Amino acid sequence: MVASQILGYCRPGFEADAGLELQTRAAEHGFYGYFKAERLSGFYLFECPQSLQPLFKRLALTQLIFTRQWLQVLAHYDNLSKDDRLSDLTDSFAELPVISEVRVEHPDTEDGKELSRFCRKFTVPLRQALKQRKLYQESKGLTCLFAFFVKSTGCYLGITPMNNISPLPGGIMRLKFPAESPSRSTLKLDEAFLTFIPEKEREERLRAGLNAVDLGACPGGWTYQLVRRGMFVQAVDNGLMAESLMDSGQVTHFQEDGFKFKPRKKNIHWLVCDMIEQPQKVARLMAQWVSDDWCKEAMFNLKLPMKKRFESVLECLAIIAEVLPGKLELSAKHLYHNRDEITVHLKKQEK
Ligand SMILES: C[S@@+](CC[C@H](N)C(=O)[O-])C[C@H]1O[C@@H](n2cnc3c(N)ncnc32)[C@H](O)[C@@H]1O
Protein backbone atom coordinates (compact mmCIF):
# COMPACT_ATOMS: atom_id res chain seq x y z
CA MET A 1 0.00 0.00 0.00
CA VAL A 2 1.25 3.50 -0.81
CA ALA A 3 1.77 5.58 2.31
CA SER A 4 -0.31 8.71 2.70
CA GLN A 5 1.53 12.01 3.14
CA ILE A 6 0.78 15.48 4.45
CA LEU A 7 3.10 18.31 3.47
CA GLY A 8 3.29 21.23 5.90
CA TYR A 9 4.87 24.65 5.37
CA CYS A 10 6.79 26.32 8.20
CA ARG A 11 9.43 28.92 8.87
CA PRO A 12 12.83 27.66 7.62
CA GLY A 13 14.70 26.17 10.58
CA PHE A 14 11.52 24.90 12.29
CA GLU A 15 10.90 21.83 10.10
CA ALA A 16 11.60 19.29 12.87
CA ASP A 17 9.43 21.16 15.40
CA ALA A 18 6.55 21.42 12.94
CA GLY A 19 6.90 17.78 11.88
CA LEU A 20 7.08 16.53 15.46
CA GLU A 21 4.04 18.59 16.39
CA LEU A 22 1.90 17.13 13.57
CA GLN A 23 3.21 13.63 14.35
CA THR A 24 2.16 14.11 18.00
CA ARG A 25 -1.25 15.61 17.26
CA ALA A 26 -2.02 13.02 14.54
CA ALA A 27 -1.18 10.20 16.99
CA GLU A 28 -3.72 11.66 19.45
CA HIS A 29 -6.33 11.00 16.73
CA GLY A 30 -5.08 7.48 16.01
CA PHE A 31 -2.88 8.28 12.97
CA TYR A 32 0.53 6.83 13.71
CA GLY A 33 3.24 7.96 11.32
CA TYR A 34 6.58 9.73 11.18
CA PHE A 35 7.91 12.92 9.66
CA LYS A 36 10.78 13.63 7.31
CA ALA A 37 12.30 17.07 7.18
CA GLU A 38 15.31 18.66 5.57
CA ARG A 39 16.63 21.47 7.75
CA LEU A 40 16.05 24.98 6.31
CA SER A 41 13.82 23.66 3.50
CA GLY A 42 10.73 25.48 4.83
CA PHE A 43 8.54 22.36 4.77
CA TYR A 44 8.22 18.81 6.10
CA LEU A 45 6.44 15.62 5.12
CA PHE A 46 4.40 13.54 7.54
CA GLU A 47 3.89 9.98 6.36
CA CYS A 48 1.42 7.41 7.59
CA PRO A 49 0.46 3.89 6.41
CA GLN A 50 -3.26 4.70 6.69
CA SER A 51 -5.06 7.38 4.64
CA LEU A 52 -4.61 10.81 6.19
CA GLN A 53 -7.67 12.31 4.52
CA PRO A 54 -9.92 11.86 7.61
CA LEU A 55 -7.38 13.69 9.76
CA PHE A 56 -8.37 16.96 8.07
CA LYS A 57 -11.84 16.51 9.61
CA ARG A 58 -10.48 15.98 13.12
CA LEU A 59 -7.56 18.36 13.38
CA ALA A 60 -7.75 22.05 12.48
CA LEU A 61 -4.76 23.89 11.05
CA THR A 62 -5.39 26.55 13.69
CA GLN A 63 -4.58 23.93 16.37
CA LEU A 64 -1.06 23.52 14.99
CA ILE A 65 1.50 26.02 16.21
CA PHE A 66 4.38 25.60 13.78
CA THR A 67 2.55 24.70 10.54
CA ARG A 68 1.51 27.61 8.33
CA GLN A 69 -0.29 25.65 5.60
CA TRP A 70 -0.85 22.00 4.78
CA LEU A 71 -1.93 19.67 2.03
CA GLN A 72 -2.56 16.01 1.47
CA VAL A 73 -0.01 14.97 -1.15
CA LEU A 74 -1.48 13.33 -4.27
CA ALA A 75 1.66 13.26 -6.40
CA HIS A 76 5.30 14.29 -6.29
CA TYR A 77 7.11 15.31 -9.46
CA ASP A 78 10.86 15.59 -9.40
CA ASN A 79 11.62 16.02 -13.07
CA LEU A 80 8.96 18.10 -14.77
CA SER A 81 9.59 19.11 -18.35
CA LYS A 82 10.52 22.83 -18.33
CA ASP A 83 8.61 23.38 -21.58
CA ASP A 84 5.40 21.67 -20.52
CA ARG A 85 4.96 21.23 -16.80
CA LEU A 86 1.21 21.27 -17.13
CA SER A 87 0.89 18.04 -19.15
CA ASP A 88 2.76 16.13 -16.46
CA LEU A 89 0.57 17.52 -13.69
CA THR A 90 -2.70 16.85 -15.49
CA ASP A 91 -1.89 13.10 -15.27
CA SER A 92 -2.95 13.33 -11.60
CA PHE A 93 -6.24 15.10 -12.31
CA ALA A 94 -8.16 11.81 -12.43
CA GLU A 95 -7.91 11.62 -8.62
CA LEU A 96 -9.27 15.12 -8.02
CA PRO A 97 -12.61 16.17 -6.51
CA VAL A 98 -14.17 19.44 -7.71
CA ILE A 99 -11.75 22.26 -6.94
CA SER A 100 -12.81 25.75 -5.88
CA GLU A 101 -9.41 27.40 -5.47
CA VAL A 102 -5.93 26.90 -6.91
CA ARG A 103 -2.73 27.85 -5.09
CA VAL A 104 0.68 27.60 -6.73
CA GLU A 105 3.21 28.21 -3.98
CA HIS A 106 6.82 27.72 -2.91
CA PRO A 107 8.79 27.41 0.34
CA ASP A 108 9.59 30.59 2.28
CA THR A 109 13.33 30.25 1.55
CA GLU A 110 15.71 32.35 -0.57
CA ASP A 111 15.64 29.67 -3.32
CA GLY A 112 11.88 29.40 -2.98
CA LYS A 113 11.39 33.14 -3.44
CA GLU A 114 13.11 32.90 -6.86
CA LEU A 115 10.11 30.81 -7.93
CA SER A 116 7.46 33.32 -6.87
CA ARG A 117 7.04 34.99 -10.30
CA PHE A 118 6.74 31.66 -12.03
CA CYS A 119 4.23 30.43 -9.40
CA ARG A 120 2.03 33.49 -9.89
CA LYS A 121 2.04 33.01 -13.68
CA PHE A 122 1.44 29.26 -13.52
CA THR A 123 -1.78 29.63 -11.51
CA VAL A 124 -3.82 30.75 -14.53
CA PRO A 125 -3.02 27.82 -16.91
CA LEU A 126 -3.43 25.33 -14.04
CA ARG A 127 -6.88 26.69 -13.22
CA GLN A 128 -7.72 26.74 -16.94
CA ALA A 129 -6.73 23.07 -17.29
CA LEU A 130 -9.09 22.19 -14.43
CA LYS A 131 -11.92 24.24 -15.98
CA GLN A 132 -11.50 22.42 -19.31
CA ARG A 133 -12.02 19.13 -17.50
CA LYS A 134 -15.00 20.52 -15.53
CA LEU A 135 -13.06 20.12 -12.32
CA TYR A 136 -13.20 23.76 -11.25
CA GLN A 137 -16.26 25.39 -9.67
CA GLU A 138 -15.43 28.38 -7.55
CA SER A 139 -18.76 28.46 -5.73
CA LYS A 140 -19.47 24.71 -5.40
CA GLY A 141 -16.13 23.05 -4.73
CA LEU A 142 -15.05 22.27 -1.21
CA THR A 143 -11.40 21.67 -1.94
CA CYS A 144 -8.29 23.73 -2.57
CA LEU A 145 -5.68 22.40 -5.01
CA PHE A 146 -2.05 23.13 -4.18
CA ALA A 147 0.95 22.89 -6.47
CA PHE A 148 3.91 23.41 -4.15
CA PHE A 149 7.06 24.00 -6.20
CA VAL A 150 10.33 23.17 -4.43
CA LYS A 151 12.36 23.83 -7.61
CA SER A 152 11.47 24.92 -11.13
CA THR A 153 11.08 21.30 -12.25
CA GLY A 154 9.86 19.74 -9.00
CA CYS A 155 6.56 20.04 -7.20
CA TYR A 156 4.08 18.37 -4.87
CA LEU A 157 0.47 18.35 -5.98
CA GLY A 158 -2.08 18.05 -3.19
CA ILE A 159 -5.47 18.99 -1.81
CA THR A 160 -6.94 20.36 1.44
CA PRO A 161 -10.58 20.97 2.42
CA MET A 162 -11.35 24.68 1.96
CA ASN A 163 -12.55 24.94 5.56
CA ASN A 164 -9.17 23.84 6.92
CA ILE A 165 -6.61 25.96 5.07
CA SER A 166 -4.93 29.23 5.86
CA PRO A 167 -6.58 31.87 3.67
CA LEU A 168 -3.21 33.63 3.35
CA PRO A 169 -0.84 33.01 0.41
CA GLY A 170 1.90 30.73 1.72
CA GLY A 171 0.18 30.88 5.11
CA ILE A 172 2.01 34.18 5.59
CA MET A 173 0.50 37.43 6.88
CA ARG A 174 2.35 40.31 5.27
CA LEU A 175 1.93 43.62 7.10
CA LYS A 176 3.24 47.08 6.41
CA PHE A 177 5.57 48.46 9.07
CA PRO A 178 4.03 51.65 10.51
CA ALA A 179 6.75 54.33 10.36
CA GLU A 180 5.55 55.91 13.66
CA SER A 181 6.21 52.74 15.66
CA PRO A 182 9.42 52.79 17.74
CA SER A 183 10.26 49.15 16.92
CA ARG A 184 9.62 46.46 14.31
CA SER A 185 8.28 44.19 17.09
CA THR A 186 5.03 46.09 16.62
CA LEU A 187 4.19 43.81 13.67
CA LYS A 188 4.12 40.78 16.01
CA LEU A 189 1.29 42.15 18.12
CA ASP A 190 -0.57 43.45 15.07
CA GLU A 191 -0.35 40.01 13.44
CA ALA A 192 -1.39 38.35 16.73
CA PHE A 193 -4.54 40.49 17.02
CA LEU A 194 -5.45 39.79 13.38
CA THR A 195 -4.76 36.06 13.81
CA PHE A 196 -6.47 35.33 17.12
CA ILE A 197 -9.32 37.84 17.33
CA PRO A 198 -12.08 37.11 14.78
CA GLU A 199 -12.81 40.08 12.53
CA LYS A 200 -16.39 40.52 13.77
CA GLU A 201 -15.19 40.73 17.40
CA ARG A 202 -12.31 43.17 16.88
CA GLU A 203 -14.43 46.30 17.22
CA GLU A 204 -15.54 45.16 20.68
CA ARG A 205 -12.43 43.45 22.05
CA LEU A 206 -9.90 45.97 20.70
CA ARG A 207 -11.93 49.11 21.26
CA ALA A 208 -10.82 52.58 22.27
CA GLY A 209 -10.93 53.27 25.99
CA LEU A 210 -9.91 49.78 27.17
CA ASN A 211 -7.16 49.52 29.76
CA ALA A 212 -4.04 47.49 29.00
CA VAL A 213 -0.78 46.47 30.66
CA ASP A 214 2.36 45.90 28.57
CA LEU A 215 5.10 43.94 30.41
CA GLY A 216 8.56 44.37 28.84
CA ALA A 217 7.24 47.34 26.89
CA CYS A 218 10.35 49.28 25.79
CA PRO A 219 10.85 50.96 23.42
CA GLY A 220 7.10 50.64 22.74
CA GLY A 221 6.26 48.72 19.56
CA TRP A 222 3.52 46.73 21.30
CA THR A 223 2.31 49.73 23.30
CA TYR A 224 2.04 51.55 19.95
CA GLN A 225 -0.51 48.95 18.73
CA LEU A 226 -2.62 49.51 21.87
CA VAL A 227 -2.32 53.30 21.74
CA ARG A 228 -3.21 53.50 18.05
CA ARG A 229 -6.44 51.64 18.90
CA GLY A 230 -7.22 54.26 21.56
CA MET A 231 -6.39 52.18 24.66
CA PHE A 232 -4.77 53.35 27.90
CA VAL A 233 -1.54 51.52 28.67
CA GLN A 234 0.50 50.85 31.81
CA ALA A 235 3.90 50.17 30.25
CA VAL A 236 6.28 48.21 32.50
CA ASP A 237 10.01 48.06 31.75
CA ASN A 238 13.24 49.45 33.18
CA GLY A 239 14.20 50.77 29.74
CA LEU A 240 13.12 53.96 27.98
CA MET A 241 9.79 54.41 26.24
CA ALA A 242 9.59 56.35 22.97
CA GLU A 243 8.74 60.01 23.57
CA SER A 244 6.05 59.96 20.89
CA LEU A 245 4.08 57.37 22.88
CA MET A 246 4.48 59.22 26.18
CA ASP A 247 3.25 62.40 24.42
CA SER A 248 0.02 60.63 23.45
CA GLY A 249 -1.19 61.01 27.05
CA GLN A 250 -2.41 57.38 26.93
CA VAL A 251 0.70 55.77 28.45
CA THR A 252 1.95 55.55 32.05
CA HIS A 253 5.47 54.16 32.34
CA PHE A 254 6.48 52.04 35.37
CA GLN A 255 10.19 51.27 35.68
CA GLU A 256 9.56 48.04 37.57
CA ASP A 257 10.10 44.30 37.33
CA GLY A 258 7.33 42.75 35.20
CA PHE A 259 7.24 39.69 37.44
CA LYS A 260 6.44 41.80 40.53
CA PHE A 261 4.24 44.48 38.94
CA LYS A 262 0.68 44.77 40.17
CA PRO A 263 -1.77 46.76 37.99
CA ARG A 264 -2.62 50.18 39.45
CA LYS A 265 -6.03 50.25 37.78
CA LYS A 266 -8.76 47.66 38.02
CA ASN A 267 -10.64 46.57 34.86
CA ILE A 268 -7.57 45.75 32.78
CA HIS A 269 -8.79 44.16 29.57
CA TRP A 270 -5.49 43.33 27.84
CA LEU A 271 -2.27 42.03 29.33
CA VAL A 272 0.44 41.86 26.67
CA CYS A 273 3.95 40.63 27.37
CA ASP A 274 7.11 40.45 25.26
CA MET A 275 9.70 40.04 28.06
CA ILE A 276 12.77 38.08 27.04
CA GLU A 277 12.66 35.52 29.82
CA GLN A 278 12.42 31.77 30.36
CA PRO A 279 9.20 30.68 28.59
CA GLN A 280 8.02 28.53 31.50
CA LYS A 281 8.34 31.52 33.83
CA VAL A 282 6.37 33.77 31.46
CA ALA A 283 3.68 31.09 30.93
CA ARG A 284 3.17 30.78 34.70
CA LEU A 285 2.96 34.57 35.15
CA MET A 286 0.42 34.95 32.34
CA ALA A 287 -1.76 32.11 33.63
CA GLN A 288 -1.64 33.64 37.11
CA TRP A 289 -2.84 37.04 35.83
CA VAL A 290 -5.76 35.40 33.99
CA SER A 291 -6.53 33.09 36.94
CA ASP A 292 -6.60 36.02 39.40
CA ASP A 293 -8.80 38.04 37.00
CA TRP A 294 -6.17 40.80 36.82
CA CYS A 295 -6.93 40.93 33.09
CA LYS A 296 -9.61 39.58 30.74
CA GLU A 297 -7.30 38.46 27.95
CA ALA A 298 -3.57 37.95 27.61
CA MET A 299 -1.41 38.00 24.48
CA PHE A 300 2.21 37.03 25.03
CA ASN A 301 5.34 35.71 23.43
CA LEU A 302 7.23 32.65 24.63
CA LYS A 303 10.90 32.82 23.63
CA LEU A 304 11.92 29.31 22.67
CA PRO A 305 15.26 27.58 23.27
CA MET A 306 17.50 26.60 20.33
CA LYS A 307 16.72 22.91 20.75
CA LYS A 308 13.64 20.85 21.66
CA ARG A 309 11.38 23.79 20.98
CA PHE A 310 8.17 21.77 20.65
CA GLU A 311 8.92 20.01 23.94
CA SER A 312 9.42 23.40 25.58
CA VAL A 313 6.05 24.56 24.22
CA LEU A 314 4.38 21.45 25.68
CA GLU A 315 5.91 22.24 29.09
CA CYS A 316 4.52 25.79 28.94
CA LEU A 317 1.05 24.55 27.96
CA ALA A 318 1.15 22.10 30.88
CA ILE A 319 2.03 24.94 33.28
CA ILE A 320 -0.91 26.99 31.99
CA ALA A 321 -3.26 24.02 32.42
CA GLU A 322 -1.97 23.48 35.97
CA VAL A 323 -2.48 27.12 37.02
CA LEU A 324 -5.77 27.47 35.11
CA PRO A 325 -7.57 24.11 35.28
CA GLY A 326 -10.94 25.53 34.06
CA LYS A 327 -12.15 25.90 30.50
CA LEU A 328 -9.91 28.15 28.44
CA GLU A 329 -9.66 29.83 25.11
CA LEU A 330 -6.05 29.14 24.27
CA SER A 331 -4.44 29.54 20.86
CA ALA A 332 -0.78 29.59 19.97
CA LYS A 333 1.00 30.20 16.68
CA HIS A 334 4.47 30.63 15.32
CA LEU A 335 3.54 33.84 13.52
CA TYR A 336 5.26 35.06 10.38
CA HIS A 337 6.80 38.00 12.28
CA ASN A 338 8.03 35.73 15.10
CA ARG A 339 11.54 34.35 15.03
CA ASP A 340 12.59 32.06 17.91
CA GLU A 341 9.31 32.57 19.73
CA ILE A 342 5.63 31.78 19.49
CA THR A 343 2.67 33.96 20.38
CA VAL A 344 -0.09 32.77 22.70
CA HIS A 345 -3.59 34.12 23.29
CA LEU A 346 -5.20 33.17 26.59
CA LYS A 347 -8.64 33.88 28.04
CA LYS A 348 -11.03 32.15 30.40
CA GLN A 349 -13.91 30.70 28.46
CA GLU A 350 -17.09 32.69 29.00
CA LYS A 351 -19.88 30.75 30.70
C1 LIG B 1 11.88 42.26 23.03
S1 LIG B 1 11.95 43.62 24.09
C2 LIG B 1 10.33 44.24 24.01
C3 LIG B 1 10.04 45.01 22.77
C4 LIG B 1 8.69 45.67 22.82
N1 LIG B 1 7.61 44.69 22.85
C5 LIG B 1 8.48 46.54 21.61
O1 LIG B 1 7.65 46.21 20.76
O2 LIG B 1 9.15 47.57 21.51
C6 LIG B 1 12.01 42.92 25.67
C7 LIG B 1 11.92 43.90 26.79
O3 LIG B 1 11.66 43.16 27.98
C8 LIG B 1 12.23 43.87 29.05
N2 LIG B 1 12.31 42.97 30.21
C9 LIG B 1 12.99 41.81 30.34
N3 LIG B 1 12.82 41.29 31.58
C10 LIG B 1 11.98 42.15 32.22
C11 LIG B 1 11.42 42.17 33.54
N4 LIG B 1 11.66 41.21 34.41
N5 LIG B 1 10.59 43.20 33.84
C12 LIG B 1 10.31 44.17 32.97
N6 LIG B 1 10.83 44.21 31.72
C13 LIG B 1 11.66 43.20 31.37
C14 LIG B 1 13.57 44.34 28.50
O4 LIG B 1 14.03 45.46 29.22
C15 LIG B 1 13.20 44.68 27.04
O5 LIG B 1 12.95 46.06 26.89
The ligand as an SDF file (V2000), in Angstrom:
LIG
                    3D

 27 29  0  0  0  0  0  0  0  0999 V2000
   11.8840   42.2620   23.0310 C   0  0  0  0  0  0  0  0  0  0  0  0
   11.9480   43.6160   24.0920 S   0  0  0  0  0  0  0  0  0  0  0  0
   10.3260   44.2430   24.0140 C   0  0  0  0  0  0  0  0  0  0  0  0
   10.0440   45.0090   22.7670 C   0  0  0  0  0  0  0  0  0  0  0  0
    8.6870   45.6750   22.8180 C   0  0  0  0  0  0  0  0  0  0  0  0
    7.6070   44.6880   22.8520 N   0  0  0  0  0  0  0  0  0  0  0  0
    8.4830   46.5440   21.6110 C   0  0  0  0  0  0  0  0  0  0  0  0
    7.6510   46.2070   20.7590 O   0  0  0  0  0  0  0  0  0  0  0  0
    9.1460   47.5710   21.5150 O   0  0  0  0  0  0  0  0  0  0  0  0
   12.0070   42.9160   25.6680 C   0  0  0  0  0  0  0  0  0  0  0  0
   11.9220   43.8960   26.7930 C   0  0  0  0  0  0  0  0  0  0  0  0
   11.6550   43.1580   27.9820 O   0  0  0  0  0  0  0  0  0  0  0  0
   12.2260   43.8710   29.0510 C   0  0  0  0  0  0  0  0  0  0  0  0
   12.3140   42.9740   30.2100 N   0  0  0  0  0  0  0  0  0  0  0  0
   12.9920   41.8140   30.3360 C   0  0  0  0  0  0  0  0  0  0  0  0
   12.8150   41.2930   31.5810 N   0  0  0  0  0  0  0  0  0  0  0  0
   11.9770   42.1480   32.2240 C   0  0  0  0  0  0  0  0  0  0  0  0
   11.4190   42.1740   33.5410 C   0  0  0  0  0  0  0  0  0  0  0  0
   11.6560   41.2100   34.4120 N   0  0  0  0  0  0  0  0  0  0  0  0
   10.5920   43.1980   33.8410 N   0  0  0  0  0  0  0  0  0  0  0  0
   10.3080   44.1730   32.9690 C   0  0  0  0  0  0  0  0  0  0  0  0
   10.8320   44.2080   31.7160 N   0  0  0  0  0  0  0  0  0  0  0  0
   11.6580   43.2000   31.3660 C   0  0  0  0  0  0  0  0  0  0  0  0
   13.5660   44.3450   28.5040 C   0  0  0  0  0  0  0  0  0  0  0  0
   14.0320   45.4580   29.2200 O   0  0  0  0  0  0  0  0  0  0  0  0
   13.2030   44.6770   27.0430 C   0  0  0  0  0  0  0  0  0  0  0  0
   12.9520   46.0550   26.8860 O   0  0  0  0  0  0  0  0  0  0  0  0
  1  2  1  0
  2  3  1  0
  2 10  1  0
  3  4  1  0
  4  5  1  0
  5  6  1  0
  5  7  1  0
  7  8  2  0
  7  9  1  0
 10 11  1  0
 11 12  1  0
 11 26  1  0
 12 13  1  0
 13 14  1  0
 13 24  1  0
 14 15  1  0
 14 23  1  0
 15 16  2  0
 16 17  1  0
 17 18  1  0
 17 23  2  0
 18 19  1  0
 18 20  2  0
 20 21  1  0
 21 22  2  0
 22 23  1  0
 24 25  1  0
 24 26  1  0
 26 27  1  0
M  CHG  2   2   1   9  -1
M  END
$$$$
